[in-house]
Amino acid sequence: MSMTLSWKIFSLLFILSIILLATGCISSNHRPSDSGGIINVSPPPAPPITLNPSIASRLFVQCSGRGNSSFSSGAGEPFITINPVSHTYIGDIITFDGTTNLPQGETLRLQIYSGEFVPCRKFTAGCEGQVRPCCGGLGETIPVIAGPCGISSWSWDVNTSLHGFVPDGEYIIAASGKNSLVQNSSIFTVSGIPQPNLTLNLPKNDPDSNALLLSGQVNTGNGPDEKLLITISSDSGKRLSYTIPLSRDRTRYRWNLTLKKPELFPYNFYTVNVTSESNPGIHIIRTFLYNNEPQYNSYNPYGP
């Protein structure tokens, strides 16, 4: 009899709990307390958000543009970004830079080494501070510079005319902090083509052909397909125009123009304008005095 009564009580309690759940009086996020009441059970906290470096860089731009100093991108795992290196010529000074969420007072270890893999001897001489293959590379420790929004910055200048850089070489820059707990790397190249330039040498007499010779060097990145537009004007109002090709001299390109002396008036100032046909932004302008004598007034062909 007692067993039957216990079963009926259990059944009634079970039916009552179902009714309470259906009406919302209790929920799965509640549980009875030790004192018999009901306490709220909070869901587990969400995991911390880790910012992707590229997203952090964009947030830095947005936040610094809005002047929001309360925003902090420093949450989550530490990161270091390295900005892409623009086209660089041998002899240029490269400014490597980037961002990090490491705070001010931290330092970064930066290193550049060759991306070329070659068999190396056990001992190498003269490798200190060199980026040549088999050398330890060029290294520097720099401080982190504090910035807005919890994003810091870093910068490092390197002269490619030093440290063993070679034309058309591929190199790796690596950045690390927090005893190498956070690190990043990027690949860049140093072009062997000199920086775009155009020169005009001092005019020369050619007594054999009764002519005046104009010449110079040129590099526009367009190689042998480049042509030069040359205009020569005098203070007497005469104007001459030419379009000339280039000639190759080993690793450089040269240009030459022969002016017949009957085309020129003695004791006139002549202004020579030499312009790249493919890139008019590359040009040079010089003025000289033609006096029909072997020597001419000297001037600086590379000056403004």
Secondary structure as GFF3:
##gff-version 3
##sequence-region A 1 304
A	DSSP	alpha_helix	2	23	.	.	.	ID=ss1
A	DSSP	beta_strand	30	32	.	.	.	ID=ss2
A	DSSP	beta_strand	38	40	.	.	.	ID=ss3
A	DSSP	alpha_helix	53	66	.	.	.	ID=ss4
A	DSSP	beta_strand	93	100	.	.	.	ID=ss5
A	DSSP	beta_strand	107	114	.	.	.	ID=ss6
A	DSSP	beta_strand	138	143	.	.	.	ID=ss7
A	DSSP	three_ten_helix	148	150	.	.	.	ID=ss8
A	DSSP	beta_strand	152	159	.	.	.	ID=ss9
A	DSSP	beta_strand	169	177	.	.	.	ID=ss10
A	DSSP	beta_strand	182	190	.	.	.	ID=ss11
A	DSSP	beta_strand	197	198	.	.	.	ID=ss12
A	DSSP	beta_strand	204	206	.	.	.	ID=ss13
A	DSSP	beta_strand	211	219	.	.	.	ID=ss14
A	DSSP	three_ten_helix	223	225	.	.	.	ID=ss15
A	DSSP	beta_strand	227	234	.	.	.	ID=ss16
A	DSSP	beta_strand	239	245	.	.	.	ID=ss17
A	DSSP	beta_strand	247	249	.	.	.	ID=ss18
A	DSSP	beta_strand	252	260	.	.	.	ID=ss19
A	DSSP	three_ten_helix	261	263	.	.	.	ID=ss20
A	DSSP	beta_strand	268	276	.	.	.	ID=ss21
A	DSSP	beta_strand	283	290	.	.	.	ID=ss22
###
